[in-house]
Amino acid sequence: SQIIAIVEGNGQVFIVHEDGQISVLDPSAGELRRSQRHTSGVVAACGLPLVGGIRLAVAHDNGEIDCIGLEDGLITQVRTPYRGIRMLAAGGGPIAAVSADRQRVGIWNSWGSEQMLDEVHITGITRHRIADIQFALPA
C-alpha cells in the first residue's frame, strides 16, 4: 500500500504504510529486519524521540494518534478532534498535528491524553496555510 512516512532512528529506517504495515530496514546491511501490521487508515506518521530510543507516532483517519514502541510493544493513544490529519511532528514529549485544512496545529502529550495542550490558528496569524511542521530539539 501507499507509503505515508519514512522515519530514521536508532540506526534503522522505519517505513509506515497506509494499511498500517510498518517495515524496519537495516541500512548498513541493506536488508529488511522485520515487518509488522498495526491498524489501518494511516494518514501521517513521524518519529517520537525518547531517551535511549525512538517510538513511532502514527495518525489514523479517525483522528487518533498511536505512539508505538516497536521494541516493547507498548502503544499509547492520543485522541484528537482532527479527522484526516495532514502532518505530525514530535519532540521529546509533545506531539503536534496539523488539521486536514492545514489551518490549525494542535499539541498533545505523547503519553496518551484527550486533553489538548494548545491549539494555534496559523491562518489567523500568517494568512497562509501550514506547509510543514518540525520540532527543534536541543543538541
Number of C-alpha atoms within 10 A of each C-alpha: 9 11 16 19 20 16 17 16 14 10 9 16 17 21 18 29 23 20 17 21 18 21 17 20 19 15 13 8 8 8 10 14 13 11 13 11 12 15 12 14 16 27 26 25 29 24 22 25 18 12 6 6 11 20 21 23 25 27 30 21 18 16 19 20 29 24 24 20 16 14 9 8 7 11 16 14 18 21 17 21 13 21 16 20 26 20 25 26 20 27 17 14 12 15 23 23 26 26 21 15 13 19 18 18 21 19 20 23 18 21 14 15 14 13 12 15 13 10 14 13 15 15 13 11 8 10 10 11 15 19 10 11 14 12 12 8 9 4 3
